[in-house]
């Protein structure tokens, strides 16, 4: 997976554990000279100095002079997740915009959420855009890949979780008791939460908004 952009690359290059997942560093001469301290000795054999147009051909976004070729992102299984001591999870019900996914990951990390669960179909997965939008937060939270969201919800319930679905016409979210293990479900950008997933939620909650705004986006 290619990860590009100044902020996310700096975050990775400063983390000794993440550095082990770097296969090749592509950088232009300007970035390399300005940030020479980032490139530790044990990484120098992996550094490839490229012209800017060559970096443009590698990355399909704003790379800011630095691209990291990383090992593929490692998801964890639902079984691995429920064996951990966790009490807060987000389920994404087929989010398709990588910028939304990346922003949700970053917010989830900031809020102290333990994990994010995503389906393996009709859902954007971790990619270069998600990594950049999250500013590297993909490496600070467990992301679980599942085949069926409703079976996943059942398993979470069996492990003590209460499921809260986000909708346009539910109960004011401030009136809900969130004690215990919490799973928040966020629906697709256009269709919202699917019918069966909604039926399997314990509560349906809404963020009240001004009549001047039609709706908030998923992130």
C-alpha positions as CSV (number, residue, x, y, z in Angstrom):
1,X,0.0,0.0,0.0
2,X,1.3,3.5,-0.9
3,X,1.0,6.1,1.9
4,X,1.8,9.6,0.9
5,X,1.7,13.1,2.3
6,X,3.9,15.0,4.8
7,X,2.0,14.6,8.0
8,X,1.2,10.9,7.7
9,X,4.7,10.1,6.4
10,X,6.4,11.9,9.3
11,X,4.1,10.1,11.8
12,X,5.3,6.7,10.3
13,X,8.9,7.6,10.0
14,X,9.1,8.6,13.6
15,X,7.6,5.3,14.8
16,X,10.2,2.5,15.0
17,X,7.6,-0.2,14.8
18,X,5.9,1.2,11.8
19,X,9.2,1.7,10.1
20,X,9.6,-2.0,9.9
21,X,6.6,-2.1,7.6
22,X,8.2,0.2,5.0
23,X,9.4,-1.5,1.9
24,X,10.6,1.6,-0.1
25,X,10.7,5.4,0.5
26,X,10.2,7.6,-2.5
27,X,11.0,11.2,-2.0
28,X,12.1,14.3,-4.0
29,X,15.3,16.0,-3.2
30,X,13.6,19.0,-1.6
31,X,11.7,17.0,1.0
32,X,14.8,14.8,1.6
33,X,17.0,17.8,2.4
34,X,14.5,19.6,4.5
35,X,13.7,16.5,6.6
36,X,17.0,14.6,6.6
37,X,16.6,13.8,10.4
38,X,13.6,11.7,9.6
39,X,15.6,9.2,7.5
40,X,17.4,7.1,10.0
41,X,20.5,5.1,9.0
42,X,18.7,1.7,8.9
43,X,16.3,3.1,6.3
44,X,18.8,4.7,3.9
45,X,19.0,1.6,1.7
46,X,15.3,1.9,1.1
47,X,15.3,5.5,0.0
48,X,14.8,6.3,-3.7
49,X,15.2,10.0,-4.7
50,X,12.7,10.8,-7.5
51,X,11.8,13.8,-9.6
52,X,8.4,15.4,-8.7
53,X,6.7,14.1,-11.9
54,X,7.8,10.6,-11.1
55,X,6.2,10.9,-7.7
56,X,3.0,12.3,-9.4
57,X,2.9,9.1,-11.5
58,X,3.1,6.9,-8.3
59,X,0.6,8.7,-6.2
60,X,-2.9,9.6,-7.3
61,X,-3.1,12.4,-4.8
62,X,-1.2,15.3,-3.2
63,X,2.1,13.6,-2.1
64,X,4.0,16.7,-0.9
65,X,7.3,15.1,-2.0
66,X,7.1,11.9,0.0
67,X,5.6,8.4,-0.7
68,X,6.0,5.3,1.5
69,X,5.5,1.9,0.0
70,X,4.2,0.0,3.0
71,X,3.3,-3.6,3.7
72,X,-0.4,-4.2,3.3
73,X,-2.6,-3.0,6.2
74,X,-3.3,-5.8,8.7
75,X,-6.9,-6.1,9.8
76,X,-7.8,-8.2,12.8
77,X,-10.6,-10.8,13.1
78,X,-13.8,-10.4,15.1
79,X,-12.7,-13.3,17.3
80,X,-9.5,-11.5,18.1
81,X,-11.4,-8.4,19.0
82,X,-13.9,-9.9,21.4
83,X,-11.1,-11.6,23.3
84,X,-9.6,-8.2,24.1
85,X,-10.7,-6.0,27.1
86,X,-12.7,-3.4,25.1
87,X,-15.9,-1.4,25.7
88,X,-16.3,0.9,22.7
89,X,-16.7,-0.1,19.1
90,X,-17.9,1.6,15.9
91,X,-19.5,-0.3,13.0
92,X,-19.6,1.3,9.6
93,X,-22.5,0.1,7.5
94,X,-21.0,0.4,4.0
95,X,-19.2,3.7,4.0
96,X,-18.0,4.4,0.4
97,X,-16.1,7.7,0.7
98,X,-12.4,7.2,1.7
99,X,-12.3,10.7,3.1
100,X,-15.3,9.9,5.4
101,X,-13.6,6.7,6.5
102,X,-10.3,8.4,7.2
103,X,-12.0,11.2,9.2
104,X,-14.0,8.7,11.2
105,X,-10.9,6.8,12.1
106,X,-9.1,9.9,13.2
107,X,-12.1,11.0,15.3
108,X,-12.5,7.5,16.8
109,X,-8.8,7.5,17.9
110,X,-9.2,11.0,19.4
111,X,-12.3,9.8,21.3
112,X,-10.6,6.7,22.7
113,X,-12.7,4.2,20.7
114,X,-11.2,0.7,20.8
115,X,-12.0,-0.6,17.3
116,X,-13.8,0.0,14.0
117,X,-15.7,-2.8,12.3
118,X,-16.3,-2.8,8.5
119,X,-17.9,-5.2,6.0
120,X,-15.7,-6.6,3.3
121,X,-18.1,-5.7,0.5
122,X,-19.6,-2.4,-0.7
123,X,-17.3,-0.6,1.8
124,X,-14.2,1.4,1.2
125,X,-11.3,-0.4,2.8
126,X,-8.0,1.0,4.1
127,X,-6.2,2.6,1.2
128,X,-3.8,5.5,0.5
129,X,-6.5,8.2,0.7
130,X,-7.9,6.7,4.0
131,X,-4.4,6.6,5.5
132,X,-3.7,10.2,4.5
133,X,-7.1,11.6,5.7
134,X,-6.7,9.8,9.0
135,X,-3.1,11.3,9.3
136,X,-1.8,7.8,10.2
137,X,-4.5,7.1,12.8
138,X,-5.1,3.8,10.9
139,X,-2.1,2.5,12.9
140,X,-3.6,3.6,16.3
141,X,-6.8,1.6,16.3
142,X,-7.9,-2.0,15.5
143,X,-9.9,-2.3,12.3
144,X,-11.9,-5.5,11.9
145,X,-13.0,-6.9,8.6
146,X,-16.2,-9.0,8.7
147,X,-18.5,-10.8,6.1
148,X,-21.8,-10.1,7.7
149,X,-22.8,-7.1,9.9
150,X,-25.9,-8.7,11.4
151,X,-24.0,-11.8,12.6
152,X,-21.3,-9.4,13.9
153,X,-23.9,-7.5,15.9
154,X,-25.3,-10.7,17.4
155,X,-21.8,-11.7,18.5
156,X,-21.2,-8.3,20.1
157,X,-24.5,-8.5,21.9
158,X,-23.5,-12.0,23.1
159,X,-20.4,-10.3,24.5
160,X,-22.3,-7.7,26.4
161,X,-22.5,-4.8,23.9
162,X,-25.4,-2.5,23.4
163,X,-25.9,-1.4,19.8
164,X,-26.7,2.2,19.0
165,X,-27.7,3.1,15.5
166,X,-27.5,6.6,14.1
167,X,-30.5,7.8,12.2
168,X,-32.3,11.0,11.2
169,X,-35.4,10.5,13.4
170,X,-34.3,8.7,16.5
171,X,-34.1,9.7,20.1
172,X,-31.9,12.7,21.0
173,X,-28.5,11.2,21.7
174,X,-28.1,13.2,24.9
175,X,-31.1,11.4,26.5
176,X,-29.5,7.9,26.2
177,X,-27.6,6.1,28.9
178,X,-24.3,4.9,27.4
179,X,-23.0,2.9,30.4
180,X,-21.6,-0.5,29.7
181,X,-20.2,-1.7,26.4
182,X,-21.1,0.5,23.5
183,X,-21.3,-0.1,19.8
184,X,-22.2,2.8,17.6
185,X,-23.4,2.1,14.0
186,X,-22.9,4.7,11.3
187,X,-24.8,4.2,8.0
188,X,-24.0,4.6,4.4
189,X,-23.7,8.2,3.1
190,X,-26.8,8.0,1.0
191,X,-29.0,5.2,2.3
192,X,-28.1,5.3,6.0
193,X,-28.2,2.1,8.1
194,X,-29.6,-0.9,6.3
195,X,-33.1,-2.1,7.3
196,X,-32.0,-5.4,9.0
197,X,-29.0,-3.7,10.8
198,X,-31.4,-1.0,12.1
199,X,-33.8,-3.7,13.4
200,X,-31.0,-5.3,15.3
201,X,-30.0,-2.1,17.0
202,X,-31.0,-1.7,20.7
203,X,-31.4,2.1,20.3
204,X,-31.7,4.5,17.4
205,X,-30.2,7.9,18.2
206,X,-30.0,11.3,16.5
207,X,-27.9,14.4,16.7
208,X,-30.4,17.4,16.8
209,X,-29.4,20.0,14.1
210,X,-30.6,23.4,13.0
211,X,-33.3,23.5,10.4
212,X,-30.7,25.5,8.3
213,X,-28.8,22.3,7.7
214,X,-30.3,19.3,5.9
215,X,-28.0,16.7,7.5
216,X,-24.6,15.9,8.8
217,X,-22.3,13.6,6.7
218,X,-21.2,10.3,8.0
219,X,-17.8,11.5,9.3
